[in-house]
Amino acid sequence: MAKDPKPRRPRAETPKGFRDYFGPDVTERKEMLDRIAAVYHLHGFDALETSGIETVEALGKFLPDVDRPNAGVFAWQEEAVPGGGSGDWLALRYDLTAPLARVAAQYRNELPTPYRRYAMGPVWRNEKPGPGRYRQFYQCDADTVGAASVAADAEIIAMLADALEAAGIARGDYLVRVNNRKVLNGVLDSMGVSDPATAADVLRTIDKFDKVGESGVRELLTTGRKDASGAEIEGVGLDAAQAEPVIAFLTSKGATNAATLDNLRAAVGGSVVGAEGVDELAQIAALLDAGGMGADRVVIDPSVVRGLGYYTGPVFEAELTFEILDDKGRKRQFGSVAGGGRYDDLVERFTGQKVPATGVSIGVDRLLAALREKGLAGAQAQGPVVVTVMDRERMGDYHAMAAELRAAGIRAEVYLGNPKNFGNQLKYADKRAAPVAIIQGMDEAERGVVQVKDLILGAKIAAQASVEEWKSQPAQVEVPRADLVATVREMLARGMLARATGAQ
């Protein structure tokens, strides 16, 4: 008789497109989001947590495909209810805006108008993963639903600037750039473009401005161009005169907001909707100026064209302006970390009525990466104070020490491994990035004292300190048991001061 094959063990690996977050990553993200949330709260926005799962119908991603009825989302169909037809299709949310639209429609009679909310949490995309492209990531959104005034857009823009500074991005290292979809609509009017397909081609071409520049856009709007590989890219087919308003629009950035607005008025010609868009930008600029948002923080910039196919009015993008080195050692700007704008037709899917809305989304992982580039995040997190174990029978005493430290607000833990080898306990403390270790054997207990070891200073002394420095700054001291908390607090404060001044 053949032996039963051994059961296959599952592979211990993260699914493709996903990743695990450990202590320091989770802590850094939470601390950053807490600072941003404090800004949103200060501006009068309320927190909202929606379900991680929505109906596909509410998400707006349903496609009539039996095998794969949803594009870009993780979805499944619930079991059919007897006598009730097929079950609903459900999916993990792919952003935080679609759930907001559902909430605004579902609770429209209970919520205030306008409704200001912020939301933070994971979203999921069923897309092919790649370098830096994950299927699960965090978003941080703030939106105002029910306010048609551009004052709502100005408020979101100002709040975004404040949030970036609260997160740790210094003034001068970022710029919020503002544009308006209506201005582009006015440009299309002045070009005489009325065919939706041609207008879509023009939008896609404009979106390539930052990559191909003015001459490249002109070529793509007319006869076409060759890309870097020599491949021919077909043009939209406009004549040179039709293309000029687009070029005028994209190059209308002036030395001041006032100059930019004048250039935009010229670019839209006699278009009514274009003039309306320029007027809205002028109102936003005036409101931001009144709120102390100078040109060092926010500017009107027609080159902001991403998302114009989605937004219906003002659109804005936060760009980090400091330089970093790419994988090949070349200098480049860090780039965009947030974007948003006005979307006045999202809630309409549920209610049949247009509901004005505007909002912004911050790329959490990109902003964290920026903070690490500036040295404001990514440093090794400080671990807990470790109370070592010298005598198994005195575990109660060791737990009492840890409890006393925690009661004083000091993070602490008792070593729970095999205490036989004391060296392993110190190795554990090192792996935990513990700043201090507490040592008390039977002899110390009988004398009513405790040894407090400064692990940070000890590592420094072992690496580079002289004998004189060792004598003047001993890494391990013996103190009365009653002075345990005070001594640990003093060591922690000394370590914080040394890190702040760059002494370590």
CORFEN-V560548 format. One record per helix or strand of 2 or more residues. SS is the DSSP state (A for helix, B for strand). FROM is the first residue (numbers start at 1). TO is the last residue. If there is no record, write none. Layout:
BEGIN
SS|FROM|TO  SS|FROM|TO
END
This chain:
BEGIN
A|23|42  B|46|47  B|53|55  A|56|59  B|75|77  B|89|92  A|97|106  B|115|124  B|136|145  A|150|167  B|174|180  A|181|191  A|196|206  A|209|221  B|224|226  B|232|234  A|240|250  A|257|268  A|272|290  B|298|300  B|314|325  B|331|342  A|348|351  B|357|363  A|364|373  B|385|387  A|392|407  B|412|414  A|422|431  B|436|439  A|442|447  B|449|454  A|455|463  A|467|472  B|476|480  A|481|500
END
